[in-house]
Amino acid sequence: MGCCFDEDDDILQPLQSPELTIQNTPGRTLDHSASAFAPASSASDGGDVIVLSPMNSNFEALVCKDILRTIFEKLPLVDLARAACVCRLWFSLASDREMQTGAFKAPWKLKDVVGNPSSGSFWRDNSLGRFAISHRLLRGDTVAGLAVRYSVQVTGIKRLNNMMSDHGIYSRERLLIPVSNPDLLIGGTCYIELDTHAKREVAVIYLEGGPDSKVNCLSNRVFSDQGRKRIIDSLKRSMQVDDGTAQYYLTISHGDPRAALTEFSKDLQWERQSGLA
């Protein structure tokens, strides 16, 4: 944020310049409650110019860490972020991890937040849209079916998971579901995760258990991104299907293209026998 310097004696230096200049004319009494928010007076009126800022007041609470910490603990997340921009002392307190997680959990009565975001800007927003439910996909799951199950919109699921079509479900092991009922967060634990498909950091809620600690591997073979793309393109031409379908059959076949073609042929034969093709 550009507010970290080496000089310890500048700990109270404002990060920006919020000072207000007012004119102290003879016979005029300065009203801190009203004049602090009045426009600056012109120096041509005569008298001394007084500069007001949060840091040149005699109010000792502004520099007492214990009092500031008690005050900051009561602030919502947005105001806590604003307080971090006042001076270096306030920044050091408002940027404390315990302080941030406390403000993040408070509105939703969360029990705990696990994980560290890649960017400090993650803590600036704790709206309901920041949270998501992790649903492990099973054979037969559809986007429409999950939308009905969790009482959310199909477009909401697609937007959150960066999906262009329903076929994108076939290449994934899980979907992130938007949280429609805030009561699901009460007493829960959320995990800060960067979802590779959704390409965003979210606070994930697991309704059953927790995150899988095992390393999930979609293929028994190690492919480079370009190599995998060539295989998918080859499967697309052979099967005459789209990207999502080709990725699905490659996934369930553990990365074996021949096994993927075999599975596709079995499904196609079943559809023809059932009169669906």
N, C-alpha and C positions, 0 to 999 in steps of 0.2 A: 504493500500500500504506500510505499515511499515514505514511511514514518519511522524508520529505524535508523538512528544515528549512533555515533560512537561516544559523543560527549554526554557524560552522566548529568552535568549541570543543566542540560537542556531538557530534562525530563518533563518539565511543565510547559514546554514550548508548544503553542497550538499548531496542529498539523496544517490547518488552513488559516485564514485570517478572518475570524468571526467578529473582530472588534468593531464597536460602534463609536464614532466620534461625535461628541455633543459639545455645544458651546456653553461654558460656565460664565454667564453674565453676572455683573455685580448685582447683589440683592436677590439673586435667584437661588432657590433651594433645589438641590438635585433629588429627584424622586426615582429611586432605583427600580421600583416596581413598574413605573409607567415610562420614564424617560429612556430606559434601556432599550426599548423597542421603537423609539421615535426616530425619525430620519435625522441624519447628521446636520448640524447647523453650520452655517457659513462662518469662516474665520473672520470675515469682514465686519461682523457684528461687534467685535471687540471682546476682550476677556480671554481666559485661558481655555485651551482645548483639553478635554478630559477623554481619555480612551478607556472604554469599558470592554472587558473580556472576561470569560469565566475564570481566567487564571490570575487576575490582579485584584481579586476580591479578598477581603479579610475573612471570608467564610471558610473556616478550617476544614469543613467536611469535604471540600473540593480536593484536598491533598491528603486526607486520612484514608489509608488503604482499607482499613477495617470497615469504616463507615461507607466508603464507596462500594465495597464488595457487598455489603448488606443491601444497598440501594439497587445495585445492578442485578442482584438475584431476583428482584421483583419486576424487572423490566421484561417486556415481550421481546422476541428475537429481533424485530425491526428496530426498536429503540436501542437495543444493545449494540447493534451494528452502527447506529448513529453515534452512540457514546464513544465508540472506538476511534472516531475521527476527531475528537476534541483535542487531545494532547497525548503525549507518549505514555504518561502514567495511566490515563484512562484506557489507552489502547492495550497496555500490558495486562490490565485487569479484565477488560471486556473480551479479550482474545484468549483467555484461559480456557482450556478444553472443558474443564468441569463446569465453568460458567456457561459455555455455549451449549453443551449437551443438556444442562438443566433447563435453559430457556427453550431448547428444541423439544424436550419431552413434556414440559408443563401443560400446554393447552390440550394435549391428547391423553394425559395421564399415563404415559409410557413407563414401563418398568426400567428399561435399559436400552442404550444405543451401542451397538458393537461395530467396530471398524473405524477406519480413518478415511475421510474423503481425500481425493487427490487435490482438491482446491478448497481454500478457506471460504469461498463464496457459497459453498454448499450450505453453510449454516445460516445464510441470510434469508432462507425461505423454508418455513415448516408448514406450508399449507397442505391440505389433504392431497393435492396432486403430487406432492413429493414422495408419497408412500405408494407401495404396490404389494399385491399378494403374489407369492410364488406358487404357480401351479405346475406340477410335473405332468407332462403330457403322457397320455396312454393311448393305445391304439383305439381308434374310433372317436377320439375327441375332435370336435370342430369348434371353430371360432363362434359360430352362432349358438352352439350348445353351451359353451362356457359363458357367453354373455347372459344367457337365461339363468344359468346356475348361480352366477354371482350378482345378478341384477344390475348389469352395466350395459353400455351400448357397444355394439360391434365395432363402430368407428373408434371408440375409446381404446379398445384392446389393440386394434391395428395401429393407432397413432402412438401408443405407449411402446409397442414392440417394433416400431419402424417397419411395418409390414405393408407391402403394396397390394397383396391379394391373399386370399385364404390359403393358397398353396404354400405360403411361407411357413405354415405350421409344421409341415412335414420334415423340415430340416433342423428342427430344434428339439431340445429335450425338455424345455419348460417355456411357459409364457408368463409374462407379468400381467396381472389383472389390476385395473384401477380399484381403489378402495371406495366403495359407495356408502358404507356404513361406518361412521367414526367410532362406534362402540367396539369394533374389532381391535382398535388400538389400545383400549384401556387395559392396563396391566400387562401389556405385551412387550416383547423384545424385537427391535428392528435391527437389521444388518445392513450397513452401508456397502453397497456392491455396485460395481461397474459392469453392466450387462453388455456383452460383446455384440449381441444382435440389436438391442435397443439403442446402443451407442450413447448411453447416458448413465449417470449415477443416480441411484434411487435408494430409498430406505425400504428394504424388503421385509415383509412380514410372512412368516411361515406358520400357517394354521395347524399343520401337523408336523411336529418335530422341528428340526433346524436344517441349516444348509448341509449339503453332502460334503463331507471332508475328503472323500475319495476324488481322485483326479479322473474326471469323465473323459473318456477317449472315444471318439466316434469311429475311429478306424484303427485296425491292427497294424496298418502300414503307415509310415511317415511320408506324407506328401507335402510338397511345397504348395503355396497358394496357386501358383501358375499351373503346376502339375494337376492339382485337384480340379482346377477350372477346365483344363483340357479333357479330363475324364468325364466331367459333367456335360461338357459340350458334345462329346462323343455319344454319351448315353441319350442325350436329347435327340440327336439325329437318328439313332437306332430305334428309339422308342416313339419318336415323333411326339414328344411331350414338352412341357415348359421346364424352367429351371427348378421350381419347387418340387415337382414330381420326380425329376431325375435325382435331386439331392436326397429326397426321401428314400428312394430305393437303394441308393448308395449307402445311406446311413444304416438302414436295417440289415444291410448285407456286410456290415463291418468293413466298408471300403473296398470290397471285392467287386469289380465291374461285372464279371461273369455271373456271380451270384445275384447281382442286382437285376440283370437281364432275365435270369431264371425266375426270380420272384415276380417281375413284371409280367412275364409270359403266363405264369400261373394265375395271376389276378385277371389278366385279359381273357384267358380261357374260361375262368369262372363266370365273368360277366357275360360272355357269349352264350354259355350254357344256361345262364339265368335269364337270358333275353334282355339284359341291361345295355349291352353294347349296340 
